[in-house]
Amino acid sequence: IRYFSRVYISWCNSYGGTLQQAFAALGMQLFGPSAETMKVAGVVLTFVSCVLLWRIARYFVDERRARFAGALFLVYPAFDLWWSTKAGYYAAAVMCSLAVVLCALWTDAKAEFAQVRWFEAGALGFLTGVAFWTTPQSLLVVGPVLVWLAVRRHRLWRLAGPFVVGAILGAAPWIRWNLSNDWNSLRANQVPVASTYGERFRHFFAESLPQSLGF
């Protein structure tokens, strides 16, 4: 009952997508329901994030340092690794955000020597939409990267249409649910623990940021 209630809470909340629950459900279908099976979904998604981070790092540093960056993500920070085993959307959010970053870097590299095609821009938009559906918090990572790409490669503006269409398709579950539920995802009082903006601001610097830095 305990682990099923956690999946149900995550599935029915109004502020996080259900991508991670889909992986958990697949694991339960294959190996049977258990708390351990539910946790494996987050662990697997975190491992995928390590691979994505390695590929991203290769655009900026040599192969040895890039591999170290990916390996470091497997063990640090400890709090984030522990949290990735919980039913929810955090592990999926990190994976989706990193997937957008990697796709944006690939698009930038290709735009330097070849023409980016419409379906490639659509794929970038789709990943962005899926990341947004998983959690709008992904915009903290995805937003600056997309702005950087748009400023750096002005020719890509002609592909804004396919990008927007892809983003709408990726975020379609979020859009559809909110159209029929009075846009509850945009209301802060829908979170399980109600708090004010000031309390969340304090919480970020007093707890979340130190934990994310491994302190």
N, C-alpha and C positions, 0 to 999 in steps of 0.2 A: 504493500500500500504506500509505503514511504517513497520509493523511487517512482512509482506510477504517478503519485500526486505531484512530484517535482516536474515530471514531464508534462503533466496536464497544466500546471501553473505556467510553465514556459510556453506551452503551445497556445494558451489562451490569453497571454498578456497582450497589451496594446502597443508596446514600445520595442519589441524585438522580434525578428523574423524566426522562422522555424526550420532553417536549413540544418542546423546542428541536430534538431530533433529528428529530422528525416534520416540522417545517418544513424542516430541511435535506434530508431525504429527498424532500420534495415538490419542492424546488428542483432537486435532482439528477435527478428524474424528468422535469422540464420542460426543463432546460438541460444535462443531462449531468453526470457526476461530475467534480468538480474541487475543489481546496482553496478556491478563491475562492467557489464556489457554497456550500460548507459555511459559510464565514464570513459570507456575506450573510444567513443566517438570524438570526444574532445581531445584525447591524446593523439589520435590519428590526424585530426585537423591541425593540431599544433606541430606535428612532425612535418606536414605539408608546408606549413608556414616557414619552418626552418629551411626547407629546400628553396622556397620562393625567396627568402632573405639571402640565401647564398647566391642565387642567380641575380638578384638586384645588386648585391655588393660587387659582382664582377664588372659592372659598368663603371665602378669608381676606384677599385683597388685590384691588386693582382690576385691570382687564383688562390694562393696560400692564405692570404688575409680574408678573402671571401669565404673560404671554407671554415675558417676560424669563426667568422661572424655567424654563420649558420649553426655551427656546433655550439657556440656560446648561448644561442637562443634555446638550446635543449636543456640548459641547466640554470639559466639566469634570466630574470630575477625569480627567486624561489616562489614568491607570492603569486606571480602570474601563472607559473607552472601549476601550482596547487589549484588556482581558480579555474584553469582550463579543464580540469577534470569534473567540474560541476555542470549539471544540466542547465542549459541556458543558450546564450548566443555569443559569448565572448570569444571562444576559440574560433568560431566561424567568422566573427567580425574581423579578427586579426588576419585570418587567411584571405578573406575577400579584399580587404584593404591592400594587402601586399600584392595580390593578384592584379589590382588596378595599377599600382605603382610599377610593377614589372611590365605590364602591357603598355603603359605610357612611355616608359624608357625604350621599349622595343619600337614603338611608333616613332619616337624622336629619332632613334638611330636609323630607321628605314627612310624617314623623310629627308635625311641628309644626302642619300644617294639614289633614292628611287621614289616613285609616286605611291603614296598610301592609297589603297583601294577602299571603296565605300563600305564593303562588308567588314574590313578591318577596323574602320572607325566605328561601325555598328557594334562590333565585338567589345571595343573599349567602353562604349556607352552601356552595353548590356551588363558588363562586369560592374560598372559604376552603379547601375540600378540595383543589382543584386546586393552590393555592399550597403546601399542606402536602405533597402528593405530589411537586411539583417539588423542594422541599427543606423539611424541618422548620425550617430557619433563618428561613423566612418568618414564623414565629411571633413573632420579635423585632419585626416591624413590625405584623403582623396582630393579634397578641394584645392589645397595649395599645389599639388602635383599637376592637376588639370590646368590651373591658371598658368603655371610655369610653362607647360607644353603649348598652350594657346599663345602666349607672348613670344615664345621662342620660335614657333613654327607658324607664321602667319598664313601660309598656304593651306593649312589644315582647316581654316575657317570654312572653306567651301564644302567640307564634309560635316558641317554642324548638323545638317538634317539627319543623316544616318546615325550620328551619335545620339541625338535626342530621341529618335525612334527606339534605338537599342536601350537607352536608359529607361524609357517608359515601359518597355517590355520587361526589363529586369526588375523594375520596381512595381510591376503590375499587381502583385499580391497586396502590397502596402496601399496602393492607390484604391484598389477594389474594396478592401476592408474598410478603409476610412470613408469612402463614399457612402457606405451603408451604415456607418457607426459614428456619424457626426464628428469625424476627424479627431477621435479620442487620442490618437497617437501624438497629437500636438499639445496635449494637456498634461502638465506636470503632476496633477493630482491623481493620475492613473497609475503611478508607480506604487509598489507595495508599501513603502514607507514614505509617508508624506513629509516634505521638508521645504523650507524656504530657500530662495536663491542664495541668501547670505550663508545659511547653514551648509549648502552644497559647496559654495566657494571656499569656506573654511575647511570643509572636509577634504577638498582636493589638495590643498597645501599642507594640511596637518597629517593626512593619512594616505590618500591615493598616490600622490607624487612620491613621497618617501618609499612607499611600498614598491612602486614601479621601478625605482632606482636601486632597490635591494637593500635599503637601510632598515 
